[in-house]
Amino acid sequence: MSLPHSSPEKGDTTPPEFLQSVPSGGRNKVEITVNLRKIPLFAQLTDAEMKGVQENLRFRFFEKRATVIQQGTPNGGIVFLLSGQLQLVRLTEDGRAISLDLIPEGGFFGEISLLNEQPYAASAIALSRVLVAILPPAQALHLFAHSPSVANYLLRHMARQLQRDAEFKALLGITNTSRRIVNFLWLIKKETPTKQLVVENLPTHQDIANTINTSRETVTRLLILLTQKGIIQRDAHRLIILDPEALTRMALE
């Protein structure tokens, strides 16, 4: 299980790793190793706080295309993505599914509706087999109110989310579909320690199309073109941006 790494606060002991038995289809169970300090929201918790979180987390696997959280259901806690990829989707009154965001490993959702005492505002759909951890409402609210490190991280997270939402709304306003796809790739890219720009766990062409309101065929044609021009390179689950300058020019044209 690969999660973003954050260094613990000075004085903390070795990051707490523990074995967890998780149901995995039928009566089968899988033993996993969990390191909670690799979840950014928990990285600076004290040992006592970490112990409380560990005791209350619930773990569960979901298969690809499964609904992890259903829009409109009562908030059952904060959901953390430990492995795989999740897509947030909102259903309109006429039944159309509007893709809102992709949740990266180590990310979480459900905090806004919990703070507002409202049902989940969107559904979470597994784009691959995923492992999630759920922190129940009472424990999550206690952590928000009593842990300075969590409160600080939550404020910064919400600020980043507001910025990302603004960028995504601007992206959807681009009328040229090719530019919209290129800007979407630019929005979800990450920089590796070697300064390489990549999109990990690349969504399917259909999922990209749903997210930015275009057709799967349009996405496929453009990605083939970008590959042929040597701007990107693709493997089974990852897209590598080989020529960032060329991709930037296409995003701005």
C-alpha positions in Angstrom: 0.0 0.0 0.0 1.6 3.3 -1.1 0.6 6.5 0.5 2.0 10.1 0.5 4.7 10.4 3.2 4.8 13.1 5.9 7.3 13.3 8.7 6.0 13.0 12.2 6.4 15.7 14.7 9.6 15.8 16.8 9.2 13.7 19.9 6.9 11.2 18.3 8.0 7.7 18.4 8.4 5.4 15.4 5.4 5.6 13.0 2.8 3.2 14.3 2.5 0.2 11.9 0.0 -2.5 12.7 -1.6 -5.5 11.1 -5.3 -5.2 10.2 -7.6 -8.0 9.1 -10.0 -6.7 6.4 -12.9 -8.6 4.8 -12.2 -9.3 1.1 -15.1 -10.9 -0.6 -17.3 -13.6 0.9 -15.7 -15.0 4.1 -12.2 -14.3 3.0 -10.0 -11.8 4.9 -6.7 -10.1 4.0 -4.0 -9.1 6.5 -2.7 -5.6 5.6 0.0 -3.4 7.2 -1.2 0.1 8.0 1.0 3.1 8.8 -1.3 5.9 9.9 1.4 8.6 9.8 1.5 8.2 6.0 -2.0 9.6 5.9 -1.3 13.4 5.8 -4.2 14.3 8.1 -2.8 12.1 10.8 0.9 12.8 10.3 1.4 15.1 13.2 -0.9 13.4 15.8 0.5 12.7 19.2 0.9 9.1 20.2 -2.2 9.3 22.4 -4.3 10.8 19.6 -3.0 8.2 17.1 -4.0 5.4 19.5 -7.5 6.7 19.6 -7.7 6.9 15.8 -6.4 3.4 15.4 -8.9 2.0 17.8 -11.9 3.6 15.9 -11.0 3.2 12.2 -13.0 0.7 10.2 -11.4 -0.8 7.1 -13.1 -2.2 4.0 -12.3 -3.3 0.4 -14.5 -2.3 -2.5 -14.3 -3.7 -6.0 -14.0 -1.7 -9.2 -17.2 0.2 -10.0 -18.7 -0.3 -6.5 -20.4 2.6 -4.8 -18.3 3.3 -1.7 -20.6 6.2 -0.5 -24.1 7.0 -1.8 -25.2 10.6 -2.3 -27.9 11.6 0.1 -27.2 9.0 2.8 -26.5 10.1 6.3 -22.9 10.9 7.0 -21.2 7.8 8.4 -17.8 9.5 9.0 -14.7 10.6 7.2 -13.6 8.2 4.4 -9.8 7.8 3.8 -8.6 6.2 0.6 -5.6 3.9 1.4 -5.2 2.3 -2.0 -6.8 2.6 -5.5 -8.7 5.5 -6.9 -12.1 7.0 -6.2 -14.2 9.3 -8.2 -16.7 11.7 -6.7 -20.0 11.9 -8.6 -23.1 14.0 -8.1 -26.5 13.0 -9.5 -28.6 15.8 -10.9 -32.4 16.0 -10.5 -32.8 14.6 -14.0 -30.6 11.6 -13.2 -27.4 12.7 -15.0 -24.1 11.8 -13.3 -21.7 14.8 -13.0 -18.1 13.9 -12.1 -16.7 16.2 -9.5 -13.2 15.1 -8.6 -10.7 12.2 -8.3 -9.6 11.3 -4.8 -5.9 10.4 -4.6 -4.4 7.8 -2.3 -4.1 9.3 1.2 -6.9 11.7 0.5 -10.3 11.8 2.3 -13.8 13.1 1.8 -17.0 13.6 3.8 -15.6 16.3 6.1 -17.8 19.1 4.7 -21.1 17.3 5.1 -20.0 16.2 8.6 -19.2 19.7 9.7 -22.5 20.9 8.2 -24.5 18.0 9.7 -25.8 17.2 6.3 -26.0 13.9 4.2 -23.2 13.1 1.8 -23.4 15.6 -1.1 -21.9 13.2 -3.6 -21.4 9.5 -4.3 -17.9 8.0 -4.3 -17.4 5.4 -7.0 -14.4 3.0 -7.1 -12.4 3.3 -10.3 -10.3 0.3 -9.3 -10.3 -2.1 -6.4 -9.9 0.2 -3.4 -9.2 0.0 0.3 -10.8 2.6 2.5 -10.7 3.5 6.2 -13.7 5.2 7.9 -13.4 7.3 11.0 -16.9 7.5 12.6 -18.5 11.0 13.0 -18.1 11.3 16.8 -14.4 10.5 16.7 -13.8 12.7 13.6 -15.5 15.7 15.2 -13.6 15.2 18.4 -10.3 15.1 16.5 -11.3 18.3 14.5 -12.0 20.1 17.8 -9.2 18.9 20.0 -6.2 18.3 17.7 -4.4 21.5 16.6 -2.4 19.7 13.9 -5.6 18.2 12.4 -7.5 21.6 12.6 -4.5 23.3 10.9 -4.3 20.6 8.2 -8.0 20.7 7.6 -8.0 24.5 7.1 -5.2 24.2 4.5 -6.9 21.3 2.9 -10.2 23.3 2.5 -8.2 26.2 1.0 -6.6 23.9 -1.5 -10.0 22.4 -2.3 -11.5 25.8 -2.9 -8.7 26.6 -5.3 -9.0 23.3 -7.1 -12.8 23.6 -7.4 -12.3 27.1 -9.0 -9.7 25.6 -11.4 -12.1 22.7 -12.3 -15.0 25.1 -12.9 -12.8 27.2 -15.1 -11.7 24.0 -17.0 -15.4 23.0 -17.6 -15.9 26.5 -19.1 -13.4 25.8 -21.9 -15.4 25.3 -25.0 -12.6 23.6 -27.0 -12.7 20.0 -26.1 -9.0 19.3 -26.8 -8.0 22.1 -24.6 -10.3 20.9 -21.9 -8.8 17.4 -21.9 -5.2 18.8 -21.9 -6.1 21.1 -19.0 -7.6 18.2 -17.1 -4.4 16.2 -17.5 -2.5 19.2 -16.2 -4.8 19.6 -13.3 -4.4 15.9 -12.1 -0.7 15.5 -12.7 1.9 15.0 -9.9 5.6 15.7 -9.7 7.8 12.7 -8.7 10.9 13.1 -6.6 12.9 13.0 -9.8 10.9 16.0 -11.1 9.0 13.9 -13.6 5.4 14.9 -14.3 3.0 11.9 -14.2 -0.6 11.0 -13.8 -0.8 8.0 -11.6 -3.7 5.5 -11.8 -4.8 7.1 -15.0 -8.7 7.0 -15.2 -10.3 5.2 -18.1 -11.1 7.2 -21.2 -14.8 7.0 -20.3 -14.1 8.2 -16.8 -12.2 11.2 -18.1 -15.0 11.9 -20.6 -17.6 11.8 -17.8 -15.5 14.1 -15.6 -15.1 16.9 -18.2 -18.3 16.4 -20.1 -17.1 15.1 -23.5 -17.1 11.8 -25.3 -14.8 8.8 -24.8 -13.9 8.8 -28.5 -12.7 12.4 -28.3 -10.5 11.5 -25.3 -9.1 8.5 -27.1 -8.3 10.4 -30.2 -6.4 13.2 -28.4 -4.4 10.8 -26.2 -3.3 8.9 -29.3 -2.3 12.2 -30.9 -0.3 13.3 -27.9 1.4 9.9 -27.8 2.3 10.1 -31.5 3.8 13.6 -31.0 5.9 12.4 -28.2 4.3 14.7 -25.7 3.1 11.9 -23.4 3.9 8.3 -22.8 1.4 5.8 -21.5 1.6 2.4 -19.8 -1.1 0.3 -18.1 -1.9 2.6 -15.2 0.2 5.7 -15.7 0.7 8.6 -18.0 4.1 10.4 -18.2 4.3 13.9 -19.5 7.5 13.9 -21.7 7.2 17.4 -23.1 5.6 19.7 -20.5 6.2 22.8 -22.6 4.3 21.4 -25.6 1.4 20.3 -23.3 1.3 23.8 -21.7 1.1 25.4 -25.2 -1.8 23.2 -26.1 -3.5 24.1 -22.8 -3.3 27.8 -23.6 -4.0 27.8 -27.3 
